[in-house]
Amino acid sequence: MLLELKMLKYQKLVNRELKRLIERYLSNYVSEWDKKFQGEMENFILEGGKRLRPILATIIYEGTGGKDIESFVKLSLSAEILHNSTLIHDDIIDESDIRRGKNSFHKEFEEWFTKRGVKNPEKESEGMAILAGDYLNFLALQSVLDSNFPDAKKLYTITAIREAAETVIKGQILDSELVSMNAKESDYIKLIEMKTASVFEFATKVATILSDAKPNISRALSQYAKNIGCAFQIQDDILGIFGKQIEIGKPLTTDLADSKKTILIIKAYENGNESQRKILDEVLGKTNITSGDVENIKKVLRETQSLEYAKELANKYANEARKLLDKIEGKISKDMYQILCKLSKFIINRNY
């Protein structure tokens, strides 16, 4: 109950500050297209998302002695906005039409342009999405500048944002590369550390620096965040095939159509026989994947123990996160210790 109450409390604070930030910087329209552009950015940011990154950062900031919660929430928006920026760009790269149960950013513009008879609506819509992702990167920096922290700490945070963004971009490049290669588990681990865990780690590192936590506490919590970030992504990949579309907000065919080399697919190729690998080859990257195809893939992943392996790997990261907390128990607030322990379990037990 403590975790749920804390997350709800900070989720409300984050949403309030996000709304204020958007009202401040997304309100000056110069044309019809610009009005649509800013409106869609507002919808994309406000109408969805678990806010897990800024919530985690705020819990850690407070739990390690941070006092200016309201100002930190403003600054923590940088992690959420940076995350949303990567989602918009990812959907272009992956040609994904659905995000959070609705049109992805570029798909919304493609339909809007088509209705207005705009020439080459697909190209124009991708351009809008690229601009939106870029705009949000700068808005992430603005959220730091709007906080009340000393300039030295703002500079540290902006530097950390640059490092996190660089890592995520390199992770996306690796993600694209893995599609066309015989990926191994070590490649996948490197990918999820760069593309997902790095943002969790960034948010936590900033929280401990701004709260003036001791270096050993900061290191332990950053490693904790890295581990739950990896566990989070593995669970995401499991839900991407075995979840429910209404809960995860995207078709179960998305990762398969994109030939994503998740840990489930990698282990299935490693453990599968010739006929099972043939099913994988036939479905991965297929343009029109049917529900039957998805069920066939699920069967292969179960038979090759790939699903079980992925669950065990997610548990391994969650347990490692818990061990890191045990090392600093008594050196952080009791509430934060209990909340972060529960969060490590929530990450791998969620269904959305």
PLY file of the C-alpha trace (Angstrom):
ply
format ascii 1.0
element vertex 352
property float x
property float y
property float z
element edge 351
property int vertex1
property int vertex2
end_header
0.00 0.00 0.00
2.89 2.36 0.81
4.32 1.98 -2.71
0.94 2.62 -4.35
0.25 5.71 -2.21
3.72 7.14 -2.82
3.54 6.51 -6.57
0.08 8.06 -6.76
1.23 11.10 -4.79
4.23 11.73 -7.03
2.34 10.86 -10.19
-0.10 13.68 -9.37
2.80 16.08 -8.75
4.53 15.08 -11.98
1.33 15.42 -14.02
0.63 18.82 -12.47
4.10 20.13 -13.29
3.99 18.62 -16.79
0.72 20.45 -17.44
2.21 23.72 -16.17
5.31 23.28 -18.33
3.23 22.61 -21.41
0.91 25.56 -20.74
4.00 27.77 -20.47
5.81 26.64 -23.60
3.18 25.09 -25.90
0.73 27.93 -26.36
2.11 30.31 -28.99
0.80 29.17 -32.38
1.99 30.80 -35.59
-0.07 28.70 -38.05
-2.66 25.93 -38.34
0.06 23.28 -38.67
1.90 24.66 -35.65
-1.30 24.57 -33.59
-1.81 20.91 -34.54
1.88 20.18 -33.88
1.88 21.65 -30.38
-1.52 20.14 -29.59
-0.34 16.66 -30.52
2.80 17.04 -28.41
0.60 18.04 -25.48
-1.68 15.03 -26.04
1.25 12.66 -26.42
2.87 13.73 -23.15
-0.23 14.16 -20.98
-2.48 11.33 -22.18
-0.44 8.30 -21.22
2.69 7.00 -19.58
3.37 5.55 -16.15
5.72 8.42 -15.11
7.93 5.75 -13.56
11.24 7.53 -14.21
10.43 10.88 -12.53
8.54 9.07 -9.74
11.55 6.84 -9.02
13.87 9.85 -9.08
11.65 11.84 -6.70
11.30 8.95 -4.26
15.10 8.61 -4.18
15.65 12.36 -3.90
13.35 12.59 -0.88
14.59 9.34 0.65
18.23 10.45 0.56
17.56 13.75 2.28
16.34 16.06 -0.49
14.22 18.93 0.82
12.92 20.91 -2.16
10.48 18.30 -3.50
8.48 20.71 -5.66
11.56 22.01 -7.43
12.95 18.53 -7.90
9.70 17.34 -9.50
10.08 20.15 -12.04
13.61 19.04 -12.80
12.67 15.34 -12.88
10.36 16.05 -15.81
13.51 15.99 -17.95
13.61 12.18 -17.64
9.95 11.83 -18.63
10.21 14.26 -21.54
13.42 12.65 -22.81
11.69 9.26 -22.66
8.72 10.57 -24.67
11.08 12.04 -27.25
12.64 8.63 -27.84
9.19 7.02 -28.17
8.17 9.41 -30.96
11.38 8.76 -32.87
11.24 5.01 -32.19
7.78 4.81 -33.75
9.10 6.33 -36.97
12.06 3.96 -37.08
9.88 0.92 -36.29
7.02 2.10 -38.54
4.65 1.64 -35.59
1.17 3.06 -36.06
-0.09 2.49 -32.50
1.22 3.89 -29.22
-0.65 3.62 -25.89
-3.73 2.34 -27.67
-3.94 5.36 -30.00
-2.34 6.60 -33.19
1.39 7.10 -32.86
2.53 10.70 -33.36
3.45 10.38 -37.03
0.36 8.28 -37.82
-1.93 10.94 -36.34
-0.32 13.53 -38.61
-0.45 11.24 -41.63
-4.23 10.91 -41.27
-4.59 14.65 -40.60
-2.53 15.54 -43.68
-4.40 13.03 -45.85
-7.76 14.59 -44.94
-6.41 17.97 -45.98
-5.07 16.75 -49.30
-1.44 17.43 -48.40
0.96 16.04 -50.99
2.98 13.06 -49.74
1.35 12.90 -46.27
3.55 10.02 -45.09
6.77 11.96 -45.65
5.36 15.16 -44.16
4.06 13.32 -41.08
7.44 11.72 -40.39
8.98 15.17 -40.63
6.56 16.46 -37.98
7.44 13.55 -35.69
11.17 14.14 -36.07
10.65 17.80 -35.18
8.50 16.84 -32.18
11.16 14.52 -30.79
13.78 17.24 -31.24
11.52 19.85 -29.64
10.98 17.66 -26.59
14.72 17.25 -26.12
15.00 21.02 -25.72
11.93 21.10 -23.49
13.68 18.58 -21.23
16.52 21.06 -20.83
14.02 23.83 -20.09
12.50 21.80 -17.25
15.93 21.79 -15.61
16.40 25.53 -16.09
12.98 26.20 -14.53
13.96 24.50 -11.27
15.30 26.37 -8.24
18.55 24.47 -7.85
21.94 26.22 -7.95
23.47 26.69 -11.38
26.19 24.11 -10.71
23.59 21.42 -10.10
21.58 22.47 -13.14
24.74 22.20 -15.23
25.41 18.74 -13.82
21.87 17.66 -14.75
22.11 19.04 -18.28
25.42 17.24 -18.76
23.79 14.04 -17.50
20.92 14.52 -19.96
23.39 14.79 -22.83
25.15 11.61 -21.72
21.85 9.74 -21.32
20.59 10.90 -24.72
23.84 9.83 -26.37
23.61 6.39 -24.76
19.97 5.93 -25.81
20.76 6.92 -29.41
23.64 4.45 -29.57
21.29 1.86 -28.11
18.78 2.53 -30.89
21.51 2.09 -33.48
22.42 -1.24 -31.88
18.73 -2.22 -31.82
18.52 -1.69 -35.58
21.79 -3.56 -36.11
20.66 -6.62 -34.15
17.75 -7.16 -36.54
20.14 -8.18 -39.31
22.63 -10.22 -37.28
22.80 -13.45 -35.32
22.33 -11.72 -31.98
23.45 -13.29 -28.73
22.29 -12.74 -25.17
25.27 -10.47 -24.48
24.16 -8.23 -27.38
20.66 -8.03 -25.95
21.92 -7.17 -22.46
24.10 -4.42 -23.89
21.07 -3.10 -25.80
18.69 -2.91 -22.84
21.37 -1.36 -20.65
21.86 1.41 -23.21
18.35 1.97 -24.49
16.26 1.53 -21.34
18.27 1.15 -18.14
20.42 4.22 -18.86
17.45 6.60 -18.41
16.53 4.98 -15.07
20.17 5.26 -14.05
20.37 8.89 -15.19
17.29 9.91 -13.21
18.58 8.21 -10.06
22.10 9.60 -10.34
20.73 13.13 -10.67
18.43 12.59 -7.67
21.29 11.53 -5.40
23.60 14.32 -6.55
20.93 16.96 -5.95
20.08 15.55 -2.52
23.80 15.54 -1.59
23.73 11.81 -0.86
27.00 10.16 0.06
28.96 8.68 -2.90
28.50 5.06 -1.76
24.74 5.58 -1.48
24.65 7.24 -4.90
26.57 4.36 -6.51
24.38 1.69 -4.94
21.14 3.40 -5.97
22.40 4.04 -9.51
23.21 0.34 -9.84
19.79 -0.47 -8.35
18.16 1.69 -11.02
20.20 0.05 -13.77
19.05 -3.39 -12.64
15.36 -2.51 -12.41
15.68 -0.77 -15.80
16.89 -4.05 -17.31
14.15 -6.01 -15.52
11.60 -3.47 -16.77
12.65 -3.94 -20.40
12.68 -7.73 -20.20
9.16 -7.66 -18.78
8.18 -5.24 -21.57
9.49 -7.70 -24.15
7.54 -10.54 -22.54
4.35 -8.45 -22.52
5.02 -7.47 -26.14
4.08 -11.04 -27.11
2.27 -12.55 -24.12
0.44 -9.47 -22.83
-2.99 -8.13 -23.70
-3.18 -5.45 -26.39
-5.73 -3.41 -24.45
-3.36 -3.24 -21.48
-0.02 -2.67 -23.21
-1.44 -0.23 -25.77
0.05 -1.75 -28.93
-0.59 -4.81 -31.12
1.09 -8.06 -30.09
2.42 -8.27 -33.64
4.61 -5.15 -33.36
7.87 -6.65 -32.07
7.51 -9.67 -34.35
6.86 -7.56 -37.44
9.93 -5.47 -36.58
12.05 -8.63 -36.15
13.08 -7.45 -32.70
15.83 -9.62 -31.25
14.47 -9.83 -27.73
15.82 -12.35 -25.24
12.81 -14.57 -26.00
13.63 -14.73 -29.70
17.37 -15.12 -29.13
16.88 -18.09 -26.76
14.27 -19.65 -29.06
16.77 -19.69 -31.92
19.44 -21.11 -29.61
17.24 -23.86 -28.14
14.86 -24.55 -31.03
14.92 -27.44 -33.46
14.77 -27.04 -37.22
10.97 -26.85 -37.43
10.76 -24.33 -34.58
13.40 -22.12 -36.16
11.48 -22.33 -39.42
8.39 -20.91 -37.70
10.49 -18.07 -36.32
11.96 -17.36 -39.76
8.53 -17.36 -41.39
6.87 -14.97 -38.90
9.62 -12.51 -37.94
9.52 -9.51 -40.24
6.29 -10.62 -41.91
4.15 -7.73 -43.13
0.74 -9.10 -42.18
1.12 -11.18 -39.05
-2.05 -13.02 -38.06
-3.29 -14.03 -34.62
-2.45 -17.58 -35.66
1.13 -16.56 -36.31
1.32 -15.02 -32.84
-0.02 -18.20 -31.25
2.54 -20.27 -33.17
5.33 -18.04 -31.89
4.01 -18.28 -28.33
4.03 -22.07 -28.64
7.65 -22.06 -29.83
8.71 -19.73 -27.02
7.09 -22.00 -24.45
8.43 -25.22 -25.93
11.99 -23.89 -26.14
11.79 -22.62 -22.54
12.49 -19.12 -23.84
9.57 -17.60 -21.97
10.68 -19.24 -18.73
14.26 -18.11 -19.31
13.16 -14.50 -19.87
11.11 -14.52 -16.67
14.06 -15.93 -14.71
16.37 -13.29 -16.18
13.98 -10.48 -15.19
13.82 -11.99 -11.69
17.60 -12.16 -11.56
17.87 -8.41 -12.21
15.11 -7.63 -9.71
16.84 -9.76 -7.06
20.17 -8.07 -7.75
18.46 -4.71 -7.28
17.10 -5.91 -3.94
20.59 -7.05 -2.81
21.96 -3.58 -3.55
19.26 -2.09 -1.32
20.11 -4.51 1.48
23.68 -3.20 1.46
22.51 0.32 2.26
19.58 -0.53 4.54
19.72 1.78 7.52
21.63 4.39 5.54
18.52 5.51 3.66
15.03 6.25 4.98
13.01 3.22 6.05
10.12 4.28 3.81
12.36 4.54 0.76
13.93 1.15 1.46
10.50 -0.52 1.65
9.18 1.31 -1.40
12.17 0.46 -3.59
12.02 -3.19 -2.51
8.37 -3.32 -3.54
9.12 -1.48 -6.77
11.61 -4.16 -7.81
8.78 -6.72 -7.49
6.21 -4.50 -9.20
8.47 -4.08 -12.24
8.43 -7.80 -13.06
4.87 -8.58 -11.98
3.09 -5.82 -13.90
0.88 -6.62 -16.88
1.03 -3.24 -18.61
0 1
1 2
2 3
3 4
4 5
5 6
6 7
7 8
8 9
9 10
10 11
11 12
12 13
13 14
14 15
15 16
16 17
17 18
18 19
19 20
20 21
21 22
22 23
23 24
24 25
25 26
26 27
27 28
28 29
29 30
30 31
31 32
32 33
33 34
34 35
35 36
36 37
37 38
38 39
39 40
40 41
41 42
42 43
43 44
44 45
45 46
46 47
47 48
48 49
49 50
50 51
51 52
52 53
53 54
54 55
55 56
56 57
57 58
58 59
59 60
60 61
61 62
62 63
63 64
64 65
65 66
66 67
67 68
68 69
69 70
70 71
71 72
72 73
73 74
74 75
75 76
76 77
77 78
78 79
79 80
80 81
81 82
82 83
83 84
84 85
85 86
86 87
87 88
88 89
89 90
90 91
91 92
92 93
93 94
94 95
95 96
96 97
97 98
98 99
99 100
100 101
101 102
102 103
103 104
104 105
105 106
106 107
107 108
108 109
109 110
110 111
111 112
112 113
113 114
114 115
115 116
116 117
117 118
118 119
119 120
120 121
121 122
122 123
123 124
124 125
125 126
126 127
127 128
128 129
129 130
130 131
131 132
132 133
133 134
134 135
135 136
136 137
137 138
138 139
139 140
140 141
141 142
142 143
143 144
144 145
145 146
146 147
147 148
148 149
149 150
150 151
151 152
152 153
153 154
154 155
155 156
156 157
157 158
158 159
159 160
160 161
161 162
162 163
163 164
164 165
165 166
166 167
167 168
168 169
169 170
170 171
171 172
172 173
173 174
174 175
175 176
176 177
177 178
178 179
179 180
180 181
181 182
182 183
183 184
184 185
185 186
186 187
187 188
188 189
189 190
190 191
191 192
192 193
193 194
194 195
195 196
196 197
197 198
198 199
199 200
200 201
201 202
202 203
203 204
204 205
205 206
206 207
207 208
208 209
209 210
210 211
211 212
212 213
213 214
214 215
215 216
216 217
217 218
218 219
219 220
220 221
221 222
222 223
223 224
224 225
225 226
226 227
227 228
228 229
229 230
230 231
231 232
232 233
233 234
234 235
235 236
236 237
237 238
238 239
239 240
240 241
241 242
242 243
243 244
244 245
245 246
246 247
247 248
248 249
249 250
250 251
251 252
252 253
253 254
254 255
255 256
256 257
257 258
258 259
259 260
260 261
261 262
262 263
263 264
264 265
265 266
266 267
267 268
268 269
269 270
270 271
271 272
272 273
273 274
274 275
275 276
276 277
277 278
278 279
279 280
280 281
281 282
282 283
283 284
284 285
285 286
286 287
287 288
288 289
289 290
290 291
291 292
292 293
293 294
294 295
295 296
296 297
297 298
298 299
299 300
300 301
301 302
302 303
303 304
304 305
305 306
306 307
307 308
308 309
309 310
310 311
311 312
312 313
313 314
314 315
315 316
316 317
317 318
318 319
319 320
320 321
321 322
322 323
323 324
324 325
325 326
326 327
327 328
328 329
329 330
330 331
331 332
332 333
333 334
334 335
335 336
336 337
337 338
338 339
339 340
340 341
341 342
342 343
343 344
344 345
345 346
346 347
347 348
348 349
349 350
350 351
